[in-house]
Amino acid sequence: QCGIYELPMRIIETETGYDEVLIDKLLTKFEEYEKIVYDKSTKEIYIKNWTKHNKISSFKVKKCVEKELSKVKSKNLIKLFLDEISKLGYEIDYNLETKENRGENNFKDESIYSKPTDEQLEEARRLLDKI
């Protein structure tokens, strides 16, 4: 609901079939056109016109946006989002500075792209040995 998504380069490569060099050029182009912002350090993308076309007016949507923002790793993208909704006249109950100062950044990595466990690696090795 906030237009910020985790999008690793590997997933973009897999989904589009393009190589990393071309994807990097395309991301740069979209950033120049001011359509997106891609944070390479956190592998997250912000779609800049998202809030313009997806209203944040109902209570349920506001709560969903607040919950999603708490999972965003890039503070820069959160600031861009908060600035954008402020320009559009939306208000949500999210204060980035207060959460940073109190150390309440509960950025849980619920990504499906997490590192495999030692057991999973060992099982993969056994399967490869059988082939």
MARSEZA-111191 format. One record per atom (N, C-alpha, C): y, z, x; atom name; residue in one letter; residue number from 1. Coordinates in Angstrom, 2 decimals, decimal comma. Layout:
REM MARSEZA-111191
        c2        c3        c1   at   aa     i
         Y         Z         X   CA    a   NUM
...
This chain:
REM MARSEZA-111191
        c2        c3        c1   at   aa     i
     -1,21      0,00      0,80    N    q     1
      0,00      0,00      0,00   CA    q     1
      1,27      0,00      0,84    C    q     1
      1,16      0,26      2,13    N    c     2
      2,37      0,29      2,95   CA    c     2
      2,55     -0,97      3,79    C    c     2
      1,56     -1,85      3,81    N    g     3
      1,70     -3,09      4,57   CA    g     3
      1,46     -2,94      6,06    C    g     3
      0,87     -1,81      6,47    N    i     4
      0,53     -1,59      7,88   CA    i     4
     -0,99     -1,45      7,95    C    i     4
     -1,59     -2,27      8,80    N    y     5
     -3,05     -2,31      8,87   CA    y     5
     -3,53     -2,27     10,32    C    y     5
     -4,69     -1,68     10,51    N    e     6
     -5,33     -1,74     11,82   CA    e     6
     -5,96     -3,13     11,92    C    e     6
     -5,63     -3,85     12,98    N    l     7
     -6,13     -5,22     13,14   CA    l     7
     -6,33     -5,53     14,62    C    l     7
     -7,49     -5,14     15,17    N    p     8
     -7,76     -5,40     16,58   CA    p     8
     -7,86     -6,90     16,87    C    p     8
     -7,51     -7,27     18,08    N    m     9
     -7,54     -8,67     18,50   CA    m     9
     -8,93     -9,26     18,33    C    m     9
     -9,95     -8,48     18,61    N    r    10
    -11,33     -8,97     18,48   CA    r    10
    -11,64     -9,40     17,04    C    r    10
    -11,14     -8,67     16,07    N    i    11
    -11,37     -9,01     14,67   CA    i    11
    -10,62    -10,30     14,32    C    i    11
     -9,39    -10,44     14,82    N    i    12
     -8,63    -11,67     14,57   CA    i    12
     -9,38    -12,87     15,15    C    i    12
     -9,90    -12,70     16,37    N    e    13
    -10,66    -13,78     17,01   CA    e    13
    -11,89    -14,15     16,18    C    e    13
    -12,61    -13,15     15,72    N    t    14
    -13,83    -13,40     14,95   CA    t    14
    -13,51    -14,09     13,62    C    t    14
    -12,49    -13,59     12,93    N    e    15
    -12,17    -14,12     11,61   CA    e    15
    -11,57    -15,52     11,65    C    e    15
    -10,78    -15,81     12,68    N    t    16
    -10,10    -17,11     12,73   CA    t    16
    -10,83    -18,13     13,58    C    t    16
    -11,62    -17,68     14,54    N    g    17
    -12,28    -18,59     15,45   CA    g    17
    -11,38    -19,03     16,60    C    g    17
    -10,17    -18,50     16,66    N    y    18
     -9,23    -18,84     17,73   CA    y    18
     -9,45    -17,93     18,93    C    y    18
     -9,04    -18,39     20,11    N    d    19
     -9,14    -17,54     21,30   CA    d    19
     -7,92    -16,63     21,39    C    d    19
     -8,02    -15,65     22,28    N    e    20
     -6,98    -14,62     22,39   CA    e    20
     -5,61    -15,20     22,76    C    e    20
     -5,59    -16,23     23,61    N    v    21
     -4,32    -16,84     24,03   CA    v    21
     -3,60    -17,46     22,84    C    v    21
     -4,33    -18,21     22,02    N    l    22
     -3,72    -18,85     20,85   CA    l    22
     -3,27    -17,80     19,83    C    l    22
     -4,08    -16,78     19,62    N    i    23
     -3,72    -15,72     18,68   CA    i    23
     -2,45    -15,01     19,15    C    i    23
     -2,35    -14,75     20,45    N    d    24
     -1,16    -14,11     20,99   CA    d    24
      0,08    -14,96     20,74    C    d    24
     -0,05    -16,27     20,93    N    k    25
      1,07    -17,18     20,66   CA    k    25
      1,45    -17,17     19,19    C    k    25
      0,45    -17,19     18,31    N    l    26
      0,72    -17,18     16,87   CA    l    26
      1,38    -15,87     16,44    C    l    26
      0,90    -14,75     16,97    N    l    27
      1,52    -13,46     16,63   CA    l    27
      2,98    -13,43     17,10    C    l    27
      3,22    -13,96     18,29    N    t    28
      4,59    -14,02     18,81   CA    t    28
      5,47    -14,88     17,90    C    t    28
      4,94    -16,02     17,45    N    k    29
      5,69    -16,89     16,54   CA    k    29
      6,06    -16,17     15,25    C    k    29
      5,06    -15,48     14,65    N    f    30
      5,31    -14,75     13,41   CA    f    30
      6,32    -13,63     13,63    C    f    30
      6,29    -13,00     14,80    N    e    31
      7,27    -11,97     15,10   CA    e    31
      8,67    -12,58     15,25    C    e    31
      8,76    -13,76     15,87    N    e    32
     10,04    -14,45     16,00   CA    e    32
     10,60    -14,83     14,64    C    e    32
      9,73    -15,21     13,72    N    y    33
     10,15    -15,55     12,35   CA    y    33
     10,43    -14,30     11,52    C    y    33
     10,26    -13,13     12,13    N    e    34
     10,48    -11,83     11,49   CA    e    34
      9,62    -11,63     10,25    C    e    34
      8,37    -12,05     10,35    N    k    35
      7,41    -11,87      9,26   CA    k    35
      6,50    -10,67      9,51    C    k    35
      6,21    -10,40     10,79    N    i    36
      5,32     -9,30     11,15   CA    i    36
      5,85     -8,57     12,37    C    i    36
      5,27     -7,41     12,63    N    v    37
      5,42     -6,71     13,91   CA    v    37
      4,01     -6,27     14,28    C    v    37
      3,58     -6,64     15,49    N    y    38
      2,24     -6,27     15,95   CA    y    38
      2,38     -5,29     17,11    C    y    38
      1,77     -4,13     16,97    N    d    39
      1,78     -3,12     18,03   CA    d    39
      0,46     -3,23     18,79    C    d    39
      0,52     -3,80     19,99    N    k    40
     -0,69     -4,03     20,78   CA    k    40
     -1,34     -2,72     21,23    C    k    40
     -0,54     -1,69     21,44    N    s    41
     -1,10     -0,42     21,94   CA    s    41
     -1,97      0,26     20,88    C    s    41
     -1,60      0,16     19,61    N    t    42
     -2,39      0,79     18,55   CA    t    42
     -3,21     -0,22     17,76    C    t    42
     -3,01     -1,51     18,05    N    k    43
     -3,72     -2,60     17,37   CA    k    43
     -3,46     -2,57     15,86    C    k    43
     -2,19     -2,39     15,51    N    e    44
     -1,80     -2,36     14,10   CA    e    44
     -0,75     -3,42     13,84    C    e    44
     -0,76     -3,95     12,62    N    i    45
      0,18     -4,97     12,23   CA    i    45
      0,97     -4,49     11,01    C    i    45
      2,26     -4,80     11,01    N    y    46
      3,13     -4,46      9,88   CA    y    46
      3,64     -5,76      9,28    C    y    46
      3,37     -5,95      8,01    N    i    47
      3,87     -7,12      7,30   CA    i    47
      5,23     -6,75      6,73    C    i    47
      6,28     -7,36      7,28    N    k    48
      7,65     -6,92      7,01   CA    k    48
      8,09     -7,07      5,56    C    k    48
      7,66     -8,10      4,86    N    n    49
      8,11     -8,30      3,48   CA    n    49
      7,20     -7,64      2,45    C    n    49
      6,26     -6,85      2,92    N    w    50
      5,30     -6,23      2,02   CA    w    50
      5,99     -5,42      0,92    C    w    50
      6,90     -4,54      1,30    N    t    51
      7,55     -3,67      0,31   CA    t    51
      8,50     -4,44     -0,59    C    t    51
      8,98     -5,56     -0,12    N    k    52
      9,86     -6,40     -0,95   CA    k    52
      9,09     -6,96     -2,15    C    k    52
      7,81     -7,22     -1,95    N    h    53
      6,99     -7,84     -2,99   CA    h    53
      5,99     -6,89     -3,64    C    h    53
      5,91     -5,66     -3,15    N    n    54
      5,01     -4,65     -3,70   CA    n    54
      5,80     -3,37     -3,93    C    n    54
      6,17     -3,14     -5,15    N    k    55
      7,06     -2,02     -5,48   CA    k    55
      6,40     -0,66     -5,25    C    k    55
      7,23      0,28     -4,83    N    i    56
      6,79      1,66     -4,61   CA    i    56
      7,53      2,54     -5,61    C    i    56
      7,27      2,32     -6,89    N    s    57
      8,04      3,04     -7,89   CA    s    57
      7,22      4,09     -8,65    C    s    57
      5,92      3,89     -8,80    N    s    58
      5,13      4,86     -9,55   CA    s    58
      4,72      6,03     -8,65    C    s    58
      4,45      7,15     -9,28    N    f    59
      4,04      8,36     -8,57   CA    f    59
      2,76      8,12     -7,77    C    f    59
      1,77      7,46     -8,38    N    k    60
      0,49      7,22     -7,72   CA    k    60
      0,65      6,32     -6,50    C    k    60
      1,48      5,31     -6,60    N    v    61
      1,70      4,42     -5,46   CA    v    61
      2,40      5,17     -4,33    C    v    61
      3,38      6,00     -4,67    N    k    62
      4,08      6,79     -3,64   CA    k    62
      3,10      7,70     -2,90    C    k    62
      2,23      8,37     -3,63    N    k    63
      1,26      9,27     -3,01   CA    k    63
      0,29      8,49     -2,13    C    k    63
     -0,11      7,31     -2,58    N    c    64
     -1,00      6,46     -1,78   CA    c    64
     -0,31      6,02     -0,49    C    c    64
      0,96      5,64     -0,57    N    v    65
      1,72      5,23      0,61   CA    v    65
      1,84      6,39      1,59    C    v    65
      2,15      7,58      1,09    N    e    66
      2,27      8,75      1,95   CA    e    66
      0,95      9,04      2,67    C    e    66
     -0,15      8,91      1,95    N    k    67
     -1,48      9,15      2,55   CA    k    67
     -1,77      8,11      3,63    C    k    67
     -1,48      6,84      3,34    N    e    68
     -1,73      5,78      4,31   CA    e    68
     -0,85      5,93      5,54    C    e    68
      0,40      6,33      5,37    N    l    69
      1,29      6,52      6,52   CA    l    69
      0,78      7,59      7,46    C    l    69
      0,12      8,60      6,92    N    s    70
     -0,39      9,67      7,77   CA    s    70
     -1,51      9,18      8,69    C    s    70
     -2,11      8,02      8,36    N    k    71
     -3,19      7,46      9,18   CA    k    71
     -2,69      6,42     10,18    C    k    71
     -1,44      5,99     10,04    N    v    72
     -0,88      4,98     10,94   CA    v    72
     -0,61      5,64     12,29    C    v    72
     -1,06      4,99     13,35    N    k    73
     -0,92      5,56     14,70   CA    k    73
      0,44      5,22     15,34    C    k    73
      1,00      4,06     15,01    N    s    74
      2,23      3,60     15,64   CA    s    74
      3,45      4,21     14,97    C    s    74
      4,12      5,09     15,68    N    k    75
      5,33      5,70     15,15   CA    k    75
      6,44      4,66     14,95    C    k    75
      6,45      3,65     15,80    N    n    76
      7,42      2,57     15,68   CA    n    76
      7,26      1,82     14,35    C    n    76
      6,02      1,51     13,98    N    l    77
      5,79      0,81     12,72   CA    l    77
      6,14      1,69     11,52    C    l    77
      5,87      2,98     11,63    N    i    78
      6,24      3,90     10,55   CA    i    78
      7,76      3,91     10,38    C    i    78
      8,48      3,97     11,50    N    k    79
      9,95      3,97     11,43   CA    k    79
     10,47      2,68     10,81    C    k    79
      9,89      1,55     11,19    N    l    80
     10,30      0,27     10,60   CA    l    80
     10,06      0,27      9,09    C    l    80
      8,90      0,77      8,69    N    f    81
      8,57      0,84      7,27   CA    f    81
      9,55      1,73      6,51    C    f    81
      9,82      2,92      7,05    N    l    82
     10,73      3,85      6,39   CA    l    82
     12,14      3,27      6,28    C    l    82
     12,58      2,56      7,32    N    d    83
     13,89      1,90      7,27   CA    d    83
     13,92      0,84      6,18    C    d    83
     12,85      0,07      6,08    N    e    84
     12,78     -1,01      5,09   CA    e    84
     12,80     -0,47      3,67    C    e    84
     12,02      0,57      3,38    N    i    85
     12,00      1,09      2,01   CA    i    85
     13,33      1,77      1,66    C    i    85
     13,98      2,31      2,68    N    s    86
     15,29      2,92      2,46   CA    s    86
     16,30      1,85      2,02    C    s    86
     16,25      0,69      2,68    N    k    87
     17,14     -0,42      2,30   CA    k    87
     16,89     -0,89      0,88    C    k    87
     15,63     -0,81      0,45    N    l    88
     15,27     -1,27     -0,89   CA    l    88
     15,48     -0,19     -1,96    C    l    88
     15,88      1,01     -1,52    N    g    89
     16,18      2,08     -2,47   CA    g    89
     14,99      2,93     -2,87    C    g    89
     13,88      2,82     -2,16    N    y    90
     12,71      3,64     -2,47   CA    y    90
     12,77      4,94     -1,68    C    y    90
     12,21      5,99     -2,27    N    e    91
     12,12      7,27     -1,58   CA    e    91
     10,68      7,77     -1,65    C    e    91
     10,19      8,21     -0,52    N    i    92
      8,87      8,85     -0,49   CA    i    92
      8,99     10,16      0,26    C    i    92
      8,01     11,02      0,05    N    d    93
      8,01     12,34      0,69   CA    d    93
      7,29     12,25      2,02    C    d    93
      7,98     11,70      3,02    N    y    94
      7,40     11,56      4,35   CA    y    94
      8,50     11,69      5,37    C    y    94
      8,38     12,67      6,24    N    n    95
      9,38     12,89      7,27   CA    n    95
      8,68     12,84      8,63    C    n    95
      8,83     11,72      9,30    N    l    96
      8,17     11,52     10,59   CA    l    96
      8,60     12,55     11,62    C    l    96
      9,89     12,86     11,69    N    e    97
     10,39     13,80     12,70   CA    e    97
      9,82     15,20     12,49    C    e    97
      9,78     15,65     11,25    N    t    98
      9,26     16,98     10,96   CA    t    98
      7,79     17,07     11,35    C    t    98
      7,02     16,05     11,03    N    k    99
      5,60     16,06     11,35   CA    k    99
      5,38     16,03     12,86    C    k    99
      6,22     15,28     13,59    N    e   100
      6,10     15,24     15,05   CA    e   100
      6,44     16,60     15,65    C    e   100
      7,51     17,21     15,15    N    n   101
      7,96     18,48     15,72   CA    n   101
      6,96     19,59     15,50    C    n   101
      6,27     19,58     14,36    N    r   102
      5,31     20,62     14,06   CA    r   102
      3,93     20,32     14,61    C    r   102
      3,77     19,13     15,16    N    g   103
      2,47     18,74     15,69   CA    g   103
      1,45     18,51     14,61    C    g   103
      1,86     18,00     13,46    N    e   104
      0,95     17,80     12,34   CA    e   104
      0,45     16,36     12,25    C    e   104
      0,46     15,65     13,33    N    n   105
     -0,03     14,27     13,30   CA    n   105
     -1,55     14,29     13,20    C    n   105
     -2,04     14,20     11,99    N    n   106
     -3,48     14,19     11,76   CA    n   106
     -3,96     12,75     11,67    C    n   106
     -3,86     12,05     12,76    N    f   107
     -4,26     10,64     12,77   CA    f   107
     -5,77     10,59     12,98    C    f   107
     -6,50     10,59     11,90    N    k   108
     -7,95     10,51     11,99   CA    k   108
     -8,33      9,05     12,15    C    k   108
     -9,17      8,78     13,11    N    d   109
     -9,61      7,42     13,32   CA    d   109
    -10,79      7,16     12,42    C    d   109
    -10,53      6,57     11,26    N    e   110
    -11,59      6,26     10,32   CA    e   110
    -11,98      4,80     10,45    C    e   110
    -11,73      4,25     11,60    N    s   111
    -12,00      2,84     11,84   CA    s   111
    -13,48      2,57     11,87    C    s   111
    -13,88      1,42     11,34    N    i   112
    -15,27      1,01     11,42   CA    i   112
    -15,59      0,47     12,81    C    i   112
    -14,55      0,37     13,64    N    y   113
    -14,71     -0,17     14,97   CA    y   113
    -14,80      0,93     16,02    C    y   113
    -15,30      2,09     15,66    N    s   114
    -15,36      3,19     16,60   CA    s   114
    -16,44      2,92     17,66    C    s   114
    -16,35      3,66     18,75    N    k   115
    -17,30      3,49     19,85   CA    k   115
    -18,69      3,95     19,41    C    k   115
    -19,72      3,23     19,87    N    p   116
    -21,08      3,64     19,50   CA    p   116
    -21,47      4,93     20,21    C    p   116
    -22,36      5,67     19,57    N    t   117
    -22,87      6,90     20,18   CA    t   117
    -23,90      6,54     21,26    C    t   117
    -24,26      7,51     22,07    N    d   118
    -25,27      7,30     23,11   CA    d   118
    -26,60      6,87     22,49    C    d   118
    -26,93      7,49     21,33    N    e   119
    -28,18      7,14     20,64   CA    e   119
    -28,16      5,69     20,18    C    e   119
    -27,02      5,24     19,65    N    q   120
    -26,91      3,85     19,21   CA    q   120
    -27,02      2,88     20,38    C    q   120
    -26,43      3,23     21,52    N    l   121
    -26,54      2,38     22,69   CA    l   121
    -27,98      2,29     23,18    C    l   121
    -28,67      3,43     23,19    N    e   122
    -30,07      3,46     23,64   CA    e   122
    -30,94      2,62     22,70    C    e   122
    -30,72      2,72     21,40    N    e   123
    -31,47      1,93     20,43   CA    e   123
    -31,20      0,44     20,63    C    e   123
    -29,95      0,06     20,90    N    a   124
    -29,60     -1,34     21,16   CA    a   124
    -30,31     -1,84     22,42    C    a   124
    -30,38     -1,02     23,46    N    r   125
    -31,08     -1,40     24,70   CA    r   125
    -32,57     -1,63     24,43    C    r   125
    -33,19     -0,74     23,63    N    r   126
    -34,61     -0,89     23,30   CA    r   126
    -34,85     -2,19     22,55    C    r   126
    -33,98     -2,50     21,61    N    l   127
    -34,13     -3,73     20,84   CA    l   127
    -33,97     -4,96     21,72    C    l   127
    -33,01     -4,91     22,65    N    l   128
    -32,81     -6,04     23,56   CA    l   128
    -34,00     -6,24     24,50    C    l   128
    -34,63     -5,15     24,91    N    d   129
    -35,79     -5,24     25,80   CA    d   129
    -36,96     -5,93     25,09    C    d   129
    -37,05     -5,79     23,77    N    k   130
    -38,13     -6,40     23,00   CA    k   130
    -37,97     -7,91     22,86    C    k   130
    -36,74     -8,38     23,02    N    i   131
    -36,47     -9,80     22,81   CA    i   131
    -36,86    -10,65     23,98    C    i   131
